[in-house]
Amino acid sequence: MIKDILFSLWFFLPAGFANMAPIFAARIPFLHNYSYPLDCYKKMNNKRILGDHKTIRGIISGIIIGIIMVYFQQYLYNHFVFFKSISIINYTQINIFLFGFLLGFGALFGDAVKSFFKRQFAISEGKSWLFFDQLDYIIGAIVFSLFYIRLTLFIYMLAIILWFLLHVIVSFIGFLMGLKRSAI
């Protein structure tokens, strides 16, 4: 069970970091030129499709971080027995660019889908939508990673629970640091 918990955290680590990447990328001055909204200011039912916070900068930074994290995982897997012992997949046989892209893009796609529904349900940007805000990225990462690697249903369920809890903790820390507007 401990190995499953560690693997669930380890496997989706690139998605977790990709989900956080847009927050940090927004604070980098030379990236401000790339803050154009993904929805190109388009509306549906007189409401923005995604809103101002889903940007080209965010999606690119998340994908890049996803790829970097998978590269880092592959390095750790190759050089430390601990990471081989917790992994149920062989990181020497995966395409780090494809897998990093799928996890990074999947996490941000899940977040964008949730934002679409928040806009349509008139939930303001930045306002917490309990459960959806905490699960969107991991569900997106699961869906997109299925195109490349399939795990057991147990691992997916465990990942959803663990990453939900981790998201709540990290969000609270981000709130305390002034990086987020709400604690959840």
C-alpha positions in Angstrom: 0.0 0.0 0.0 2.8 2.4 0.8 4.4 1.7 -2.6 1.1 2.4 -4.3 0.8 5.7 -2.4 4.3 6.8 -3.3 3.9 5.7 -6.9 0.6 7.6 -7.2 2.3 10.8 -6.0 5.4 10.1 -8.1 3.6 9.3 -11.4 1.5 12.4 -11.4 4.2 14.8 -10.0 4.6 16.4 -13.5 0.9 17.2 -13.6 1.0 18.7 -10.1 3.9 21.0 -11.1 2.3 21.8 -14.4 -0.8 22.9 -12.6 1.3 25.3 -10.5 3.5 26.6 -13.3 1.1 29.3 -14.6 1.0 31.0 -11.1 4.7 31.4 -11.1 5.0 32.2 -14.8 2.7 35.1 -14.3 5.2 36.6 -12.0 8.1 36.6 -14.5 8.2 40.0 -16.1 9.5 39.0 -19.6 6.6 36.5 -19.9 4.0 39.2 -19.5 3.7 39.6 -23.3 2.3 36.0 -23.5 -0.6 36.6 -21.1 -3.1 36.6 -24.0 -6.3 34.6 -23.0 -6.7 31.2 -24.6 -10.4 32.0 -25.4 -9.3 35.1 -27.4 -11.9 37.1 -25.4 -14.7 35.1 -27.0 -18.0 34.6 -25.3 -20.7 31.9 -25.1 -24.1 32.7 -23.7 -22.8 36.3 -23.0 -20.1 34.9 -20.7 -16.4 34.5 -21.4 -15.5 31.0 -22.4 -12.5 30.6 -20.1 -11.7 34.0 -18.7 -8.5 36.1 -18.4 -6.6 33.6 -16.2 -6.3 30.8 -18.8 -3.5 32.2 -21.0 -1.0 31.1 -23.7 1.7 31.8 -21.1 0.1 29.4 -18.7 -0.4 26.5 -21.1 3.1 26.8 -22.5 4.7 27.1 -19.0 2.7 24.1 -17.8 3.7 21.9 -20.8 7.4 22.9 -20.4 7.3 22.1 -16.7 5.6 18.8 -17.3 8.3 17.8 -19.8 11.1 19.0 -17.4 9.6 17.1 -14.5 9.4 13.8 -16.5 13.0 14.3 -17.6 13.9 14.8 -13.9 11.9 11.7 -13.0 13.8 9.7 -15.6 17.1 10.9 -14.3 16.2 10.0 -10.7 14.8 6.6 -11.9 18.1 5.9 -13.6 20.4 7.0 -10.8 18.6 6.0 -7.5 17.3 2.6 -6.6 14.6 4.1 -4.4 12.8 5.5 -7.4 13.0 2.2 -9.3 11.6 0.4 -6.2 8.5 2.6 -6.0 7.8 2.7 -9.8 5.6 0.2 -11.6 6.7 1.6 -15.0 10.1 1.6 -16.5 11.1 5.3 -17.0 14.0 4.3 -19.4 11.4 3.2 -21.9 9.1 6.2 -22.0 9.3 9.2 -24.4 9.8 12.0 -21.9 8.6 14.7 -24.3 5.4 12.9 -25.2 4.7 11.8 -21.6 5.6 15.2 -20.2 3.4 16.9 -22.7 0.4 14.6 -22.0 0.6 15.2 -18.2 1.3 18.9 -18.5 -1.3 19.6 -21.2 -3.8 17.2 -19.5 -3.5 19.0 -16.2 -4.1 22.4 -17.8 -6.8 21.1 -20.1 -8.7 19.8 -17.1 -8.3 23.2 -15.4 -9.6 24.9 -18.6 -12.6 22.7 -18.8 -13.5 23.4 -15.2 -13.0 27.2 -15.9 -15.5 26.9 -18.8 -18.1 25.5 -16.5 -17.4 28.0 -13.8 -17.9 30.8 -16.3 -21.2 29.2 -17.6 -22.5 28.8 -14.0 -21.5 32.4 -13.2 -18.9 31.5 -10.7 -16.4 34.4 -10.7 -12.7 33.9 -11.5 -10.7 33.2 -8.5 -13.7 32.1 -6.4 -13.3 28.6 -5.1 -15.5 25.8 -6.5 -15.0 23.0 -4.0 -13.9 19.6 -5.3 -13.8 20.8 -8.9 -10.9 23.2 -8.3 -9.0 20.5 -6.5 -9.6 17.7 -9.0 -9.7 19.3 -12.4 -6.0 19.0 -13.1 -5.5 15.4 -11.9 -8.6 14.2 -13.9 -7.2 15.9 -17.0 -3.8 14.3 -16.4 -5.3 10.9 -16.0 -7.4 11.2 -19.1 -4.5 12.4 -21.3 -1.9 9.9 -19.8 -4.3 7.1 -20.8 -3.2 7.7 -24.4 0.3 6.6 -23.5 0.3 4.6 -20.2 -2.5 2.7 -18.5 -2.5 2.0 -14.8 -4.9 0.1 -12.5 -8.2 1.7 -11.4 -6.9 1.4 -7.8 -3.9 3.6 -8.7 -6.1 6.2 -10.4 -8.5 6.3 -7.4 -5.6 6.6 -5.0 -4.1 9.4 -7.1 -7.4 11.3 -7.1 -7.6 11.1 -3.3 -3.9 11.9 -2.7 -3.7 14.8 -5.2 -7.0 16.3 -3.9 -5.5 16.4 -0.3 -2.1 17.7 -1.6 -3.9 20.4 -3.6 -5.7 21.6 -0.5 -2.4 21.8 1.5 -0.4 23.5 -1.3 -3.3 26.0 -2.0 -3.3 26.9 1.7 0.4 27.4 1.7 0.1 29.5 -1.5 -2.6 31.6 0.2 -0.3 32.2 3.2 2.5 33.2 0.9 0.3 35.6 -1.0 0.4 33.7 -4.2 -3.3 32.8 -4.2 -6.4 34.8 -3.3 -8.2 32.0 -1.5 -7.1 29.3 1.0 -8.8 26.5 -0.9 
